[in-house]
Amino acid sequence: MKRDIRRVSLFYDDVGKLVAHGVVEESLIIGSYGLNIVNMWDVLAPYIYKERILTTKAMLYFEDLAARAKARPMESVHAH
């Protein structure tokens, strides 16, 4: 299970890096994955926070991406 948590978290952390550094438009990612980002963060955050206490400041970009997705719902970025 820990491996699965890490795999999903790393994926969203990498996507968050791309968004944070302007490589990919935030609206494209939130429009496509917004609800999944929020749901995954809500489920995985306790594990990630525990990991941060034990080791390093893990998954900061994932946390940032989740905050962006919570502040900007998918519906608000879909093309009309």
C-alpha positions as a printed NumPy array, in Angstrom:
array([[  0.   ,   0.   ,   0.   ],
       [  2.825,   2.39 ,   0.83 ],
       [  4.209,   1.922,  -2.683],
       [  0.83 ,   2.775,  -4.211],
       [  0.5  ,   5.878,  -2.063],
       [  3.966,   6.983,  -3.11 ],
       [  3.291,   6.329,  -6.8  ],
       [  0.075,   8.373,  -6.851],
       [  1.599,  11.131,  -4.733],
       [  4.674,  11.4  ,  -6.961],
       [  2.49 ,  11.647, -10.059],
       [  0.509,  14.564,  -8.648],
       [  3.66 ,  16.152,  -7.231],
       [  5.243,  16.067, -10.702],
       [  2.112,  17.539, -12.277],
       [  2.157,  20.213,  -9.567],
       [  5.763,  21.088, -10.468],
       [  4.775,  21.584, -14.09 ],
       [  1.906,  23.863, -13.083],
       [  3.88 ,  25.814, -10.471],
       [  6.669,  26.558, -12.948],
       [  4.335,  27.494, -15.791],
       [  5.24 ,  24.558, -18.028],
       [  1.59 ,  23.483, -18.215],
       [ -1.403,  25.781, -17.845],
       [ -3.135,  25.464, -14.506],
       [ -6.549,  25.581, -16.167],
       [ -5.711,  22.581, -18.374],
       [ -4.747,  20.431, -15.383],
       [ -7.582,  21.564, -13.136],
       [-10.094,  21.216, -15.966],
       [ -8.958,  17.641, -16.526],
       [ -7.977,  16.364, -13.08 ],
       [ -9.284,  18.905, -10.556],
       [-11.71 ,  16.712,  -8.653],
       [ -9.268,  13.79 ,  -8.614],
       [ -6.498,  16.054,  -7.331],
       [ -8.644,  17.268,  -4.449],
       [ -9.958,  13.803,  -3.624],
       [ -6.506,  12.214,  -3.731],
       [ -5.023,  14.968,  -1.57 ],
       [ -7.797,  14.605,   0.99 ],
       [ -7.163,  10.854,   1.221],
       [ -3.361,  10.942,   1.092],
       [ -2.605,  14.091,   3.111],
       [ -2.442,  12.282,   6.48 ],
       [  0.16 ,   9.86 ,   5.084],
       [  2.115,  12.679,   3.475],
       [  2.12 ,  14.768,   6.662],
       [  3.367,  11.743,   8.605],
       [  6.112,  11.227,   6.017],
       [  7.142,  14.874,   6.408],
       [  7.554,  14.423,  10.145],
       [  9.653,  11.302,   9.685],
       [ 11.803,  12.329,   6.729],
       [ 11.602,  15.34 ,   4.425],
       [  9.236,  18.014,   3.195],
       [  7.653,  15.608,   0.719],
       [  4.995,  16.416,  -1.874],
       [  4.915,  20.193,  -1.518],
       [  3.932,  20.609,  -5.155],
       [  1.086,  18.123,  -4.743],
       [ -0.176,  20.125,  -1.77 ],
       [  0.071,  23.353,  -3.767],
       [ -1.761,  21.775,  -6.696],
       [ -4.542,  20.572,  -4.412],
       [ -4.914,  24.065,  -2.949],
       [ -5.141,  25.515,  -6.461],
       [ -7.742,  22.907,  -7.434],
       [ -9.82 ,  23.593,  -4.313],
       [ -9.755,  27.323,  -5.012],
       [-10.666,  26.879,  -8.677],
       [-13.298,  24.179,  -9.321],
       [-13.184,  22.203, -12.571],
       [-16.386,  23.797, -13.83 ],
       [-14.812,  27.245, -13.696],
       [-12.084,  26.342, -16.189],
       [-13.955,  24.237, -18.752],
       [-14.173,  25.781, -22.212],
       [-17.597,  27.132, -23.018]])
